[in-house]
Amino acid sequence: MTNRIGMEVSLMVSEAVKLANVDVIAAYPITPQTHIVEHLSELVADGELDAEYICVESEHSAMSACAGSSAAGARTYTATASQGLQLMSEILYAVAPMRLPVVMTVANRTVSAPLTIWNDHSDIMANRDCGWIMIFVENGQEDFDQTICAFRIAEDRRVLLPVIVNMDGFILSHVIEPFEPVDQKTVDSFLPPFDPIYTMHPDRPVTMGAFTMPEIFTETKMAHDVALRESEAVIKEVWEEWGKLTGRHYTAVEEYMTDDAATVFVTIGSFSELGMEVVDAMRQKGVKVGLVKIRLFRPFPTEDILSALTKFKNVLVIERFLALGGVCGPLAEQIKAAMYKLKDTPNIVDFVCGLSGRDVPPEEFFGMYETAINAIKDGTVKEFYLWGVRE
Amino acid sequence: MIDRYRVYAPNLTNQKENFAEGHRACQGCAEALAVRHVLKALGDDIVIANATGCMEIVSSPLPLTSWNVPWIHVAFENAAAVASGMNAGLKALMRKGRIPKKRIISVGMAGDGGTSDIGLQALSGALERQHKDFMYVCFDNEAYMNTGIQRSSSTPFGAATTTSPSGSKSIGQATWKKNMSRIAAAHNIPYVATACSSYPFDLQEKVKKAVALGGPSYIHVLSVCPTGWRIPSHLAIKYGRLAVATGVFPLYEVVHGKYRMTAHIDEKSEKRRPVVDYMKGQGRYRHLSEEHIEEIQKRVDKEYEELVKLTEL
């Protein structure tokens, strides 16, 4: 194992992509993803990474070029955020059912208007059902590890689905963190070259992306859905192998200090690290809270979430997306839906906060905790709380 | 002119049909014919990215396909970008020794809507990037035929479509046809040409030339649409020839920026036929008055003369 070094998290992602020895990168610059593709272009320019780098004229074309490249059998990567992801949206829905294992980093950022460049999850949640595997990371080390794992998961013949690794923009993408790199030999042993089943090549012609009639469309969707659901087992298998190789173990749902907890925070993305700090601080004050963090969002690890969350009395969901005109945030919504069939469910209180990168310091968690516990006591829990609004 | 070749035609062209029979194009579809000719000229070592449109719909109803060559459809506006990706992917894999080295042409194909409207940005990006072994073919039937004859920016002035209908206050399409070939040529690419399936050998020669010059190349093929143009289906070839003979759709090529009127069609010594010969009989122009046709004649004359001047540069 190599030593710990400090590096900007975006650059760690680029280094992971280099170690994965990608064949094609197609990218368009957008804040806060830019440092990733800038560094990749340097790696290509310096001959450290042997890949084709296509400077496309939009994110729509970035994902379109990725589709073409992946269809040709090349290991393909891109990164985007916010408006860029929205522009790609149409093609996201084409890439997944075509079973093209593209890997993409999304440096999560708010979707305007008003125009803002900072972080929340409105970009990815708007595309949550596009059929990609979606992983959320909480720190740089995890981002690095998950980027390598993403290629292995995506290209597994039992999966063959594209993967999005979500990192919180700025909050994670632009910070310098310590991490332990992995050497090329280890990555090579873990990640074999992409061996596609069908490719765009004249020696063996195939037709991809055909047009369907209603008589067969539902079956194609079912095939996609089954593949996505069944990928959960493969994802866990890949993570287990990575854990054995590096000592860094990942699970779909992770618990922190939950053994004796009555109340837990449920977090996703970089809130998870903050959440652990909060749990430590609250426990010092004698409040028995814990944390459940969700790493895998698609396929939604329903069983793992149920077995984790049903143990507690109160579940406080902390998420970064306001579902305009909806019932609650998407994370709480999924959890509530998953629990609907159960007889005894915990109290679920949803907090939407940190929109457009607004800082959510640890004290705010105390406030949310208090609000939730009081509302539960009074029986006045709302469907969700938009937290920290200035009146 | 094609009569000259009748006896020898089978020997002059690729016998293999990479666009298979049994597709679902309308009767008399000159676009299907154009695709067939383009594929004959391209040969086997190609990969195609096809935009959403007539050809995609008629040729790929799952689980059937009309394509004997690798073919992919992703969306409406991105044929050029998908072809760019295939081009880059194949290049990288060959360089890394993962697949054998071989010259493979990445071909983007789209209709006039998928090219001059929604696909223009992706096309411009691909041409600007100067991909080698990259070719783009626009099959121009002058409207969104597949969705029911709506106007595009390639619909000619005066043509009635379902979104530019003629009426007491409308002459139909009120703006002039976007000049896609000139726009493509402005990207300073090695080869740009116009072609028409009524002139199959000219079309095939242009495709071969585009391939020989390496790319990126752009070929704009006028593809007569009997359904949308409201003409009898057996007259598609005739109307293609009339489009050329009247100067409405001149055939030319631009090799490294140098314009040249091509082949046997409409050399300067020949007198162009009046546009009315082309327009009469087409239902989409039925409502036009003599004044309108005169206006169109003036515009066609002006554009034709401009083009001739370009060839003299």
Interface residues (C-beta under 8 A of the other chain):
Chain A: D23 V24 A26 D50 A51 E52 I54 C55 V56 E57 S58 H60 S61 A62 S64 A65 C66 A67 G68 S69 S70 A71 A72 G73 A74 T76 E90 I91 A94 V95 M98 P193 T199 M200 H201 P202 P205 V206 T207 M208 G209 A210 F211 T212 M213 I216 T220
Chain B: D44 D45 I46 V47 A49 E56 I57 S60 P61 L62 P63 L64 T65 W67 N68 V69 P70 W71 I72 H73 V74 A75 E77 N78 A80 A81 V82 A83 S84 G85 M86 N87 A88 G89 L90 K91 A92 L93 R95 K96 R98 I99 K102 I104 S106 Q121 A122 S124 G125 E128 R129
